[in-house]
Amino acid sequence: MAHSSRYKLAFKRRKEGKTDYKARLKLIGQNKYRFVVRISNKHIIAQVVTIEQGGDKTLVAVNSKELEKMGWKAGGKNLSAAYLTGFLCGKRALKKDITEATMDIGLKTSLKGSKIYAVLKGAVDAGLDIPHDESVIPAEERLNGEHIAQYGEALSDSEVKEKFSKYTEKGLEPSKLPQHFTEIKEKIEEELS
């Protein structure tokens, strides 16, 4: 008589730590668009995805690198860039008549005030209806970079050049980040309205 093992082999993506199938099934069961946020080492990616028989289909995708083409000078992975990435994705989704979605953060840990929620706030401000708790959203002064401006003003010129070398190379003073943020947000609004 043959004996079989009771051990059940996990799905490949589960073993690699890429997919939480229990959470994915809940999202699929809602039958809504998913607002997917992923953070890489240098950029932030926001997508609106739908589920189809053959696999997921991306309807709208925005990478924070696209902000540079619009004139953004302050890097692609800070809170301000995260907000603007979500705002741009939300505006593009509305152009395709997508008005509501469900947040999908994948295996990323949910932390109050994190970049993931800055992207969410940007999409919500653009007009997307995404259910969320307001307590997880970062403060407004952090989203527009006021905390960086205040820190930059407290530093000497040599410290600014040392700590904000990437900003100054591109011609942006850290103290002017909130104005720069507002300019880019208005530019996105003009182009996609």
C-alpha positions as CSV (number, residue, x, y, z in Angstrom):
1,M,0.0,0.0,0.0
2,A,1.5,3.3,-1.0
3,H,1.8,6.1,1.5
4,S,1.4,9.7,0.5
5,S,2.9,12.7,2.3
6,R,0.5,15.1,4.0
7,Y,2.8,17.9,3.2
8,K,1.4,20.4,0.8
9,L,3.8,22.3,-1.3
10,A,3.2,26.1,-1.2
11,F,2.7,28.1,-4.4
12,K,6.0,29.4,-5.9
13,R,5.1,33.1,-5.3
14,R,4.2,32.4,-1.7
15,K,7.5,30.6,-1.1
16,E,9.4,33.6,-2.7
17,G,7.5,36.0,-0.4
18,K,5.9,37.8,-3.4
19,T,2.1,37.1,-2.9
20,D,-0.2,36.8,0.1
21,Y,-2.9,34.6,-1.5
22,K,-5.3,35.0,1.4
23,A,-5.3,38.8,1.0
24,R,-5.4,38.5,-2.7
25,L,-8.6,36.4,-2.6
26,K,-10.3,39.0,-0.4
27,L,-9.4,41.7,-2.9
28,I,-10.6,39.6,-5.9
29,G,-13.9,38.9,-4.1
30,Q,-14.7,42.6,-3.9
31,N,-14.8,42.8,-7.7
32,K,-13.4,46.3,-7.8
33,Y,-10.4,47.9,-9.4
34,R,-7.3,47.6,-7.3
35,F,-5.1,50.6,-6.6
36,V,-1.7,49.0,-6.3
37,V,1.3,50.8,-4.7
38,R,4.8,49.4,-4.8
39,I,8.0,51.1,-3.6
40,S,11.4,50.2,-5.2
41,N,14.8,51.3,-4.1
42,K,14.6,54.5,-6.2
43,H,11.0,55.0,-7.3
44,I,7.4,54.7,-6.4
45,I,4.9,52.9,-8.6
46,A,1.2,53.4,-8.6
47,Q,-1.2,51.3,-10.8
48,V,-4.9,50.7,-11.3
49,V,-5.3,47.0,-12.0
50,T,-8.3,44.8,-12.8
51,I,-8.6,41.1,-12.6
52,E,-9.3,39.1,-15.7
53,Q,-9.5,35.4,-16.6
54,G,-5.9,35.2,-18.0
55,G,-4.4,37.3,-15.2
56,D,-4.3,40.9,-13.9
57,K,-4.5,43.7,-16.4
58,T,-3.0,47.1,-15.7
59,L,-5.2,50.0,-16.9
60,V,-3.2,52.9,-15.5
61,A,0.5,52.9,-14.4
62,V,2.6,55.8,-13.1
63,N,6.2,55.7,-12.0
64,S,7.6,58.5,-9.9
65,K,10.3,58.9,-12.7
66,E,7.6,60.5,-14.8
67,L,7.6,63.4,-12.4
68,E,11.1,64.3,-13.6
69,K,9.7,64.8,-17.1
70,M,7.3,67.3,-15.6
71,G,10.1,69.3,-13.9
72,W,10.2,67.6,-10.5
73,K,13.7,68.1,-9.0
74,A,13.4,66.6,-5.5
75,G,14.0,62.9,-6.1
76,G,11.6,60.0,-6.7
77,K,11.2,58.4,-3.4
78,N,10.3,61.0,-0.8
79,L,6.8,61.7,0.7
80,S,6.2,64.6,-1.7
81,A,7.1,62.5,-4.7
82,A,4.8,59.7,-3.4
83,Y,1.9,62.1,-3.1
84,L,2.4,63.5,-6.6
85,T,2.7,60.0,-8.0
86,G,-0.6,59.0,-6.5
87,F,-2.1,62.3,-7.7
88,L,-1.0,61.7,-11.3
89,C,-2.2,58.1,-11.2
90,G,-5.6,59.3,-9.8
91,K,-6.0,61.9,-12.5
92,R,-5.1,59.4,-15.3
93,A,-7.6,56.9,-13.8
94,L,-10.4,59.5,-13.9
95,K,-9.6,60.1,-17.6
96,K,-10.4,56.4,-18.2
97,D,-13.6,56.7,-16.2
98,I,-12.3,54.8,-13.2
99,T,-13.8,56.4,-10.1
100,E,-13.3,53.9,-7.3
101,A,-10.8,51.3,-6.3
102,T,-9.5,49.2,-3.3
103,M,-6.0,49.7,-1.9
104,D,-3.5,46.9,-2.5
105,I,-0.2,47.3,-0.7
106,G,1.0,43.7,-1.3
107,L,3.3,42.3,1.4
108,K,4.4,45.8,2.5
109,T,3.9,46.5,6.2
110,S,1.2,49.0,6.9
111,L,2.7,51.9,8.8
112,K,0.8,55.1,9.7
113,G,2.1,58.1,7.8
114,S,4.2,56.1,5.4
115,K,4.9,56.7,1.7
116,I,2.2,54.1,0.8
117,Y,-0.4,56.3,2.4
118,A,1.0,59.5,0.8
119,V,0.4,57.8,-2.6
120,L,-3.2,57.0,-1.4
121,K,-3.8,60.6,-0.3
122,G,-2.6,61.8,-3.7
123,A,-5.0,59.5,-5.5
124,V,-7.9,60.5,-3.2
125,D,-7.2,64.2,-3.7
126,A,-7.2,63.6,-7.4
127,G,-10.8,62.3,-7.1
128,L,-10.6,58.5,-6.8
129,D,-12.8,56.9,-4.2
130,I,-10.6,54.6,-2.1
131,P,-11.9,53.5,1.3
132,H,-9.3,54.4,4.0
133,D,-8.9,55.6,7.5
134,E,-7.9,59.3,7.7
135,S,-5.6,58.5,10.7
136,V,-3.0,56.7,8.5
137,I,-2.5,59.7,6.1
138,P,0.7,61.7,6.6
139,A,0.3,65.3,7.8
140,E,-0.1,68.0,5.1
141,E,3.1,69.7,6.0
142,R,5.0,66.5,5.5
143,L,3.3,65.8,2.1
144,N,4.3,69.2,0.7
145,G,7.8,69.1,2.1
146,E,7.5,71.9,4.7
147,H,9.5,69.8,7.2
148,I,12.4,69.5,4.7
149,A,12.2,73.3,4.1
150,Q,12.4,74.0,7.8
151,Y,15.4,71.6,8.2
152,G,17.2,73.2,5.2
153,E,16.7,76.7,6.7
154,A,18.3,75.6,10.0
155,L,21.5,74.4,8.2
156,S,24.5,76.5,7.1
157,D,25.2,76.8,3.4
158,S,28.0,74.2,3.5
159,E,25.7,71.7,5.3
160,V,23.0,72.3,2.7
161,K,25.4,71.6,-0.1
162,E,26.5,68.4,1.7
163,K,23.1,67.0,2.8
164,F,21.1,68.2,-0.2
165,S,23.6,67.8,-3.0
166,K,21.2,66.1,-5.4
167,Y,18.7,69.0,-4.9
168,T,21.3,71.7,-5.4
169,E,22.7,70.0,-8.5
170,K,19.3,70.3,-10.1
171,G,18.9,73.9,-9.0
172,L,16.4,73.4,-6.1
173,E,17.0,74.9,-2.7
174,P,15.5,72.7,0.1
175,S,13.7,75.8,1.5
176,K,11.8,76.1,-1.8
177,L,10.5,72.6,-1.8
178,P,6.9,73.5,-0.8
179,Q,6.6,76.0,-3.6
180,H,8.1,73.5,-6.1
181,F,5.6,70.9,-4.9
182,T,2.7,73.2,-5.5
183,E,4.0,74.1,-9.0
184,I,4.2,70.5,-10.1
185,K,0.8,69.7,-8.6
186,E,-0.8,72.5,-10.5
187,K,1.0,71.4,-13.7
188,I,-0.5,67.9,-13.3
189,E,-3.9,69.5,-12.7
190,E,-3.6,71.6,-15.8
191,E,-2.4,68.8,-18.1
192,L,-5.0,66.2,-17.0
193,S,-8.1,68.4,-16.4
